[in-house]
C-alpha cells in the first residue's frame, strides 16, 4: 500500500476533513500544506512532518442508473458486470473485466452495495475490475470519478491479494493512482466509497504509458519518470561555452553537499563561474533578506530610493528596492512560510556560513506571491511579469496546482512574456505522485513543458532514485529533467539556527535555477531556447533508478 510519508492510512484520510479550497489557487512545490495558495501544494516536503489539507466534501445527489458499457474510439470495451457475485471473508465484489488496456479506456459503472462502515476500516464491499493485456514496464494511470459518492480506489495484486496502492485523493470527488506493471502480476481494481452507506454511479478511466511511446531523438532517450535525466552542471556550462567537458572535481563529502556534488557544480566553480552578475527571481513566499548567507547576494532596484514613499523609477511600485510583495501589495518581501528562503539558499547562499548555493555569487530577486492568507494565480502572474520587466535572468517557480487544473490566462501570458523577454523559467513538477497518483506535472509546470517555455524539474534522492512523490513527465516528450530534491540542507527564515532540511520538487527546481545561473555567468548571451536545449541535451540517464 502506498501512503504519504509520515502518515498511516487512517491519518491520511481523516486529517484533512472539513478544510476548504479555492479553485484558482496554487500551492508550493515543497510544502504539503494546501492552504499556502489555497489548493494543492508541491514544493518543499519537510522530512519529519508532512500534513495534507484538502477540499471539504459536499453532499451530492445519488444516481442509480444501470451499468452502461462504454466503447472507446479504439473499439476496446469495458466488459459489464457478470451475473454472479464473488464472496470473500471481507464481503463481496461485483466482478468486471477491462480487456487489453493498452490504450485509453473508459467505463461507467454503479456501486449498488453500500458498506455500513467507512472503507479504510471496513474494506467490505467493492466493485472489482481485472486489468488485462498489460505489458511489463508500462506505467498505468487510473482515475475514478463520482458525483454520487466519495470514491475510494485500491490496486490489488490478484496473485496474492495484497493491496499494492490505494487512494482517496481528498482534493475533490476523484481518486487516482499510477503504477508500473511488473511481470507475472495480475492487477485488480477495487472501487468503493470512502463513506459508509454510499451507492451510485461512477466513472473509471485508465491510461497507459509505454517506453516505446518515446522515440529517440538526437540519440537520447526520454523516460516517463525522469525525462531527459539528471542535470549535469559541468556538461551544461561546458556546452554553453563551446568547450570540452571539465575535469571531475567534488567538494569534501558531506550530507549537506550531496546535491552540489551530484550535479558536478564544483567542477564549474573551479573554472571561475559562480553566478556573478546573474539575477534569479524567486517567485515564492518571500525571502529573509537579512539572513547572513544572503548578504551581498540580493538584487537591488538601482533606480529606487529606499523608504521615501515614492515610486522613483516609475514602474508602478513604491519603494520596491528589494522586490515586491504581490500577496499583500507592499514592499515587504519577508518570508512568512519558510519556503522561499530555503529555495533562495539552494540557488545562491554565499558560503559564509554552513553551506553554499549552486550559484553562490548570483543575486536573488525576492518576489512574494504567497502570504499568510495564501495567494492566487493572478498574483503569481504579476510576480512573473515583475521579474521579467525588472531584468531577472532566471525565474524560479516552486509552486503550483494539481495536474490538469485550470490555468488563468493571465498566468499563461505572463510565462510567455517572460520567455520573450529572455528570462529562463524553471518550474517544479509537483509532489503529487505518491499521494494523489499524478501521472504528469502540475500546473503551471505542465503548461511550461507542453509549450517548451522553460524547464520542468522532478526530484531524485541521494541514491539517484526518483523520489516517490515526484510528478512524472506525462505521455509526451518535453523539457523535463531531474535534480536533487530530498533531504536538502538550506536556509530557514524561522528555525533559530537559520538552517533547515527540506524535500520536494521545489528544492530540485532551485538546483536547476542555480545551474542556469552558472550557465549565464559563463555565457551571458544565451537565450532561453538555447538554455532549454543545453540543459536537456547534457542531462544523463546513467545510474538513475525509477520511482
C-alpha positions in Angstrom: 0.0 0.0 0.0 1.3 3.4 -0.9 0.6 6.2 1.6 2.1 9.6 2.1 5.4 9.6 4.0 4.8 10.2 7.7 1.2 9.2 7.6 -0.5 5.9 8.3 -3.6 5.1 6.3 -6.0 6.4 8.9 -4.2 9.7 9.4 -4.0 10.3 5.7 -7.8 10.0 5.3 -9.0 11.9 8.4 -6.5 14.7 8.9 -7.9 16.8 6.1 -11.7 16.7 6.5 -13.6 19.9 6.6 -11.0 22.3 5.2 -11.7 24.4 2.2 -10.0 25.1 -1.1 -10.1 27.9 -3.6 -10.5 26.9 -7.2 -8.0 29.4 -8.7 -5.3 28.8 -6.1 -1.9 27.4 -6.4 0.4 25.7 -3.8 4.1 25.5 -3.0 6.1 22.7 -4.6 7.8 21.8 -1.4 5.2 22.3 1.4 2.3 19.9 1.6 0.1 22.5 3.2 -2.5 23.3 0.6 -3.5 26.4 2.5 -0.4 28.2 1.2 -2.0 29.0 -2.1 -5.4 27.6 -1.2 -5.2 24.4 -3.3 -2.6 21.7 -3.7 1.0 22.4 -2.7 4.1 20.7 -4.1 7.2 22.5 -3.1 9.1 21.6 0.0 8.1 18.5 1.9 9.5 18.6 5.5 11.2 15.3 6.1 9.6 14.9 9.6 6.2 16.5 9.5 4.1 16.3 6.3 0.4 17.3 6.6 -2.3 17.4 3.9 -5.3 19.6 3.9 -8.0 19.3 1.3 -11.2 20.4 -0.1 -14.3 19.6 2.1 -16.7 17.1 0.8 -20.1 18.2 -0.2 -23.4 16.3 -0.1 -24.4 15.0 -3.5 -27.5 13.5 -5.1 -27.0 9.8 -5.6 -27.6 8.3 -9.1 -28.9 4.8 -9.6 -28.7 4.4 -13.4 -27.7 0.9 -14.5 -24.2 0.0 -15.6 -23.5 1.3 -19.1 -20.6 -0.2 -21.1 -18.7 2.5 -23.0 -16.7 1.9 -26.1 -13.6 4.0 -26.7 -12.6 5.3 -30.1 -10.2 2.4 -30.4 -13.1 -0.1 -30.2 -11.8 -1.7 -27.0 -14.6 -2.1 -24.5 -15.1 -2.5 -20.7 -17.0 -5.7 -20.0 -20.1 -5.2 -17.9 -20.7 -6.9 -14.5 -21.0 -10.6 -14.5 -24.3 -12.2 -13.4 -22.8 -13.7 -10.2 -21.2 -12.0 -7.2 -18.0 -13.3 -5.7 -18.0 -13.8 -1.9 -15.0 -13.4 0.4 -14.2 -13.1 4.0 -14.4 -9.4 3.8 -17.7 -9.1 1.9 -18.5 -9.4 -1.8 -17.5 -7.8 -5.0 -19.2 -7.3 -8.4 -16.6 -8.5 -10.8 -15.9 -6.9 -14.2 -13.1 -7.1 -16.7 -11.2 -4.4 -18.5 -9.8 -6.0 -21.7 -6.4 -5.1 -23.1 -5.9 -1.7 -21.6 -3.0 -0.8 -23.9 -4.9 2.2 -25.0 -7.1 4.7 -23.1 -10.1 3.0 -21.5 -13.4 4.4 -20.2 -16.4 3.0 -18.5 -19.4 4.0 -16.3 -20.5 1.7 -13.5 -22.7 1.7 -10.5 -21.8 1.0 -6.9 -25.0 -0.6 -5.6 -23.9 -2.4 -2.4 -23.3 0.0 0.4 -20.9 -0.7 3.3 -22.1 0.1 6.8 -18.6 1.4 7.8 -16.2 3.6 6.1 -13.9 1.9 3.7 -10.5 2.4 5.4 -11.8 0.5 8.5 -14.0 -2.0 6.6 -13.0 -2.7 3.1 -16.1 -4.9 2.9 -17.8 -4.1 -0.4 -16.5 -3.1 -3.7 -16.7 -3.4 -7.5 -13.8 -5.3 -8.9 -12.1 -4.8 -12.3 -9.4 -7.1 -13.6 -6.9 -5.3 -15.8 -5.9 -7.4 -18.8 -3.5 -7.0 -21.7 -0.9 -5.1 -19.6 2.8 -5.3 -20.5 5.8 -5.3 -18.3 7.3 -1.9 -17.7 4.1 0.1 -18.7 3.0 3.0 -16.5 -0.7 2.8 -15.9 -2.7 5.7 -14.6 -6.2 5.0 -13.2 -8.8 7.7 -12.4 -12.1 7.2 -10.5 -14.7 9.9 -10.5 -18.2 10.1 -9.0 -20.7 12.8 -8.3 -22.8 10.3 -6.2 -20.3 9.3 -3.5 -16.7 9.9 -2.3 -14.7 7.4 -4.4 -12.0 5.2 -2.9 -9.7 3.2 -5.1 -7.5 0.3 -4.4 -5.0 -1.5 -6.6 -4.7 -5.2 -5.6 -2.2 -7.9 -6.6 -4.5 -10.6 -7.9 -1.9 -13.3 -7.2 -1.5 -12.6 -3.5 -4.5 -10.4 -2.6 -2.0 -7.7 -1.3 -3.1 -4.1 -1.6 -0.4 -2.5 -3.8 -1.7 1.0 -3.6 -4.8 2.9 -2.5 -6.1 6.5 -3.0 -9.0 8.7 -2.0 -7.4 12.0 -3.4 -9.1 14.2 -0.9 -8.7 17.3 -3.1 -12.0 16.6 -4.9 -14.5 13.9 -5.7 -12.0 11.8 -7.6 -9.4 9.1 -6.8 -6.4 8.3 -8.8 -3.2 6.3 -8.8 -0.3 5.4 -11.0 1.6 2.2 -11.0 4.3 0.4 -13.0 3.4 -3.1 -14.4 5.6 -5.9 -13.0 6.0 -9.2 -14.9 3.7 -12.0 -13.9 1.4 -9.9 -11.7 -2.4 -9.8 -12.3 -3.7 -6.4 -11.3 -7.2 -5.7 -10.0 -9.0 -2.5 -9.1 -11.4 -2.3 -6.1 -13.8 0.5 -6.5 -15.9 1.6 -3.5 -16.8 4.6 -1.3 -14.8 6.2 1.5 -18.0 6.8 3.5 -20.4 4.1 4.6 -23.9 3.7 3.2 -23.0 5.2 -0.1 -24.0 4.0 -3.6 -24.3 5.5 -7.0 -22.8 5.8 -10.4 -19.1 6.3 -11.1 -16.7 6.6 -14.0 -13.4 4.8 -14.2 -10.7 5.5 -16.7 -7.3 4.0 -17.4 -4.4 5.4 -19.5 -1.1 3.6 -20.2 2.3 5.0 -21.0 4.8 2.7 -22.7 8.6 3.3 -23.0 8.3 2.8 -26.8 6.0 5.8 -27.0 9.1 7.9 -26.6 11.2 7.5 -29.7 14.8 8.5 -29.5 15.8 11.9 -30.8 19.3 13.1 -31.1 20.4 9.7 -29.7 18.8 10.5 -26.4 16.0 8.5 -24.7 13.2 10.1 -22.8 11.9 8.4 -19.7 8.4 8.7 -18.2 9.8 9.1 -14.6 12.7 11.4 -15.2 12.5 12.9 -18.7 15.9 13.6 -20.1 17.6 12.6 -16.9 19.8 14.1 -14.2 21.1 17.7 -14.8 24.9 18.0 -15.2 26.1 21.4 -14.4 29.6 20.8 -15.7 28.4 19.5 -19.0 25.9 22.2 -19.4 28.3 25.0 -18.7 31.0 23.4 -21.0 28.5 23.3 -23.8 27.4 26.8 -23.1 30.9 28.0 -23.6 31.8 25.7 -26.5 34.5 23.9 -24.5 35.2 20.3 -23.8 33.9 18.7 -20.6 35.5 19.9 -17.4 37.7 17.6 -15.2 35.8 15.9 -12.4 36.1 17.6 -9.0 33.9 17.3 -5.9 33.7 19.1 -2.6 34.6 17.1 0.5 31.7 14.8 1.0 29.0 16.0 3.4 25.3 15.2 3.5 24.8 19.0 3.2 26.7 19.0 -0.2 25.3 15.9 -1.8 23.2 17.9 -4.2 26.1 20.1 -5.4 28.3 17.1 -6.0 25.6 15.1 -7.8 25.2 18.0 -10.3 29.0 18.4 -10.7 28.8 22.0 -9.6 32.3 22.1 -8.0 33.8 21.4 -11.5 32.2 24.6 -12.7 33.3 26.7 -9.7 37.0 25.8 -10.4 36.6 27.5 -13.8 35.5 30.7 -12.1 31.8 30.5 -13.0 29.8 31.2 -9.8 26.7 33.1 -11.0 28.2 36.5 -10.7 26.1 39.3 -12.3 23.2 36.9 -12.8 19.8 37.7 -11.2 17.5 34.9 -10.2 13.9 35.8 -9.2 12.4 33.6 -6.5 8.6 33.7 -7.1 7.5 32.3 -3.8 6.7 33.1 -0.1 9.3 35.8 0.2 12.9 35.7 1.3 14.6 36.5 4.7 16.6 39.4 3.3 18.7 39.8 6.5 19.9 36.2 6.5 23.8 36.3 6.8 24.2 33.8 4.0 22.3 36.0 1.6 24.2 39.2 2.5 25.6 40.7 -0.7 23.6 38.3 -2.9 20.3 40.2 -3.0 19.1 42.1 -6.0 18.5 45.8 -5.5 16.5 48.0 -7.7 19.1 50.6 -8.9 16.5 53.3 -9.6 14.5 53.2 -6.4 15.3 55.3 -3.3 14.6 53.3 -0.1 11.8 54.3 2.2 10.9 57.6 0.7 7.3 56.7 -0.1 7.7 57.3 -3.8 7.8 55.3 -7.0 11.2 56.7 -8.1 11.6 54.6 -11.2 8.0 54.9 -12.3 7.4 51.1 -12.5 4.2 51.3 -10.5 5.7 50.0 -7.2 6.6 52.3 -4.3 9.9 51.6 -2.6 10.4 48.2 -4.3 14.1 48.3 -3.5 14.4 44.6 -2.8 11.5 43.3 -4.9 7.7 43.3 -4.3 5.0 41.5 -2.3 2.1 40.8 -4.5 0.3 38.8 -1.8 -0.1 41.9 0.4 0.6 44.6 -2.2 3.6 46.2 -0.5 7.4 46.2 -0.4 7.7 43.8 2.5 9.2 40.6 0.9 10.0 38.8 4.2 9.3 35.1 4.2 6.2 34.1 6.1 6.2 30.4 5.2 9.8 29.3 5.5 9.8 28.2 1.9 11.2 30.9 -0.4 14.3 31.4 1.9 15.1 27.7 1.6 14.8 27.9 -2.2 16.9 31.0 -2.4 19.7 29.4 -0.3 19.9 26.4 -2.6 20.4 28.8 -5.5 22.7 31.4 -4.1 23.7 31.1 -0.4 27.0 32.9 -0.2 29.2 30.2 1.5 29.9 32.4 4.6 28.1 30.0 6.9 27.2 26.3 6.8 26.5 26.0 3.1 26.9 27.5 -0.3 24.4 27.8 -3.2 24.8 26.3 -6.6 25.5 29.8 -8.0 26.8 31.3 -4.8 27.6 34.7 -6.3 24.3 35.2 -8.1 21.7 37.8 -7.0 18.3 36.8 -5.6 15.3 38.9 -6.5 12.6 38.2 -3.9 9.1 38.2 -5.2 6.4 37.3 -2.7 3.2 35.8 -4.1 2.1 33.7 -1.1 1.3 35.4 2.2 -0.3 34.4 5.4 -3.7 34.2 3.7 -2.5 32.4 0.6 -2.2 33.7 -2.9 -3.7 33.4 -6.4 -2.8 32.7 -10.0 -3.2 36.3 -10.8 -0.6 37.2 -8.1 1.8 34.6 -9.5 1.3 36.1 -12.9 2.1 39.6 -11.6 5.2 38.3 -9.9 6.5 36.7 -13.1 5.9 39.8 -15.1 7.6 41.9 -12.4 10.6 39.6 -12.6 10.9 39.8 -16.4 10.3 43.5 -16.6 13.0 44.2 -13.9 15.7 42.1 -15.6 15.6 38.7 -14.0 17.8 36.3 -16.0 16.2 33.2 -14.3 12.8 32.8 -12.8 12.3 30.0 -10.3 8.7 28.9 -9.7 8.5 26.3 -7.0 4.7 26.4 -6.6 1.7 25.2 -8.5 -1.7 23.4 -8.6 -2.6 19.8 -9.3 -2.2 18.3 -12.8 -5.0 19.4 -15.1 -6.0 22.3 -13.0 -7.5 25.3 -15.0 -4.9 27.9 -15.6 -5.7 31.6 -15.5 -5.0 33.1 -18.9 -3.0 35.9 -17.2 -0.6 33.3 -15.8 -0.1 31.7 -19.3 0.5 35.2 -20.8 3.0 36.1 -18.0 5.1 32.9 -18.6 5.1 33.7 -22.4 6.0 37.3 -21.7 9.0 36.2 -19.5 10.2 33.8 -22.2 10.0 36.6 -24.9 11.9 39.0 -22.5 14.7 36.5 -22.3 14.1 35.1 -18.8 14.8 31.4 -18.3 11.8 29.8 -16.5 12.4 26.9 -14.1 9.3 25.2 -12.6 8.9 22.4 -10.0 7.0 19.4 -11.4 4.9 18.8 -8.3 4.8 16.3 -5.3 1.5 14.6 -6.0 2.5 11.2 -7.5 2.6 9.1 -4.3 -0.3 10.8 -2.5 -2.6 11.5 -5.4 -1.4 9.3 -8.2 -0.3 12.1 -10.5 0.9 10.9 -14.0 2.0 14.3 -15.3 3.4 17.6 -13.9 1.1 20.0 -12.0 0.4 23.5 -13.3 1.9 25.7 -14.4 4.7 23.1 -14.9 2.5 21.2 -17.4 1.9 24.3 -19.4 5.6 25.3 -19.4 6.6 21.7 -20.5 4.0 21.5 -23.3 4.9 24.8 -24.7 8.6 24.5 -24.2 8.8 27.8 -22.4 11.2 26.6 -19.7 12.4 23.6 -17.9 10.3 21.4 -15.6 12.1 19.6 -12.8 11.4 16.4 -10.9 13.3 15.2 -7.8 15.7 12.4 -7.1 17.2 11.2 -3.8 20.9 10.7 -2.8 20.9 7.2 -4.3 19.8 8.7 -7.7 16.3 7.2 -7.3 13.4 9.2 -8.5 11.6 10.4 -5.4 8.2 8.6 -4.9 6.4 11.9 -4.6 7.9 13.5 -7.7 5.3 14.0 -10.6 6.4 12.3 -13.8 6.5 13.7 -17.3 3.2 12.6 -18.8 2.8 10.8 -22.1 4.8 13.1 -24.3 8.4 14.4 -24.7 9.0 17.7 -23.1 11.9 19.7 -21.5 11.8 17.7 -18.2 14.8 16.8 -16.1 15.5 15.8 -12.5 17.8 17.1 -9.8 18.4 16.6 -6.0 15.2 17.1 -4.1 15.2 15.0 -0.9 16.9 15.8 2.4 18.2 19.1 1.2 20.0 21.4 3.6 19.5 25.1 3.1 18.5 28.4 4.7 15.5 28.9 7.0 13.6 32.1 7.8 12.1 30.6 11.0 14.4 28.0 12.5 16.6 29.6 15.2 19.7 28.0 13.7 18.9 29.7 10.4 19.0 26.4 8.6 16.6 23.6 7.8 16.3 20.3 5.9 13.5 20.1 3.4 12.5 17.9 0.5 10.3 18.3 -2.6 10.5 19.3 -6.2 10.8 22.9 -5.1 14.3 22.0 -3.9 15.0 20.2 -7.2 13.9 23.2 -9.3 16.1 25.5 -7.2 19.1 23.4 -8.0 18.4 23.8 -11.7 17.9 27.5 -11.4 21.3 27.6 -9.9 22.7 25.7 -12.8 21.0 28.1 -15.2 22.7 31.0 -13.4 26.1 29.2 -13.8 25.5 28.9 -17.5 24.7 32.6 -17.8 27.7 33.6 -15.9 29.8 31.6 -18.4 27.8 32.9 -21.4 25.5 35.9 -20.8 24.3 35.8 -24.4 22.4 32.5 -24.0 18.7 32.7 -24.9 16.0 30.7 -23.0 15.6 28.4 -26.0 19.3 27.7 -26.1 19.4 27.0 -22.4 16.4 24.6 -22.5 18.2 22.7 -25.3 21.5 22.5 -23.5 20.1 21.5 -20.1 18.1 18.7 -21.8 20.9 17.5 -24.1 23.5 17.4 -21.4 21.3 15.6 -18.8 22.1 11.9 -18.3 20.2 8.7 -17.6 23.1 6.7 -16.3 22.6 5.5 -12.7 19.1 6.8 -12.3 16.6 4.4 -10.7 12.9 4.8 -11.5 10.4 5.5 -8.7 
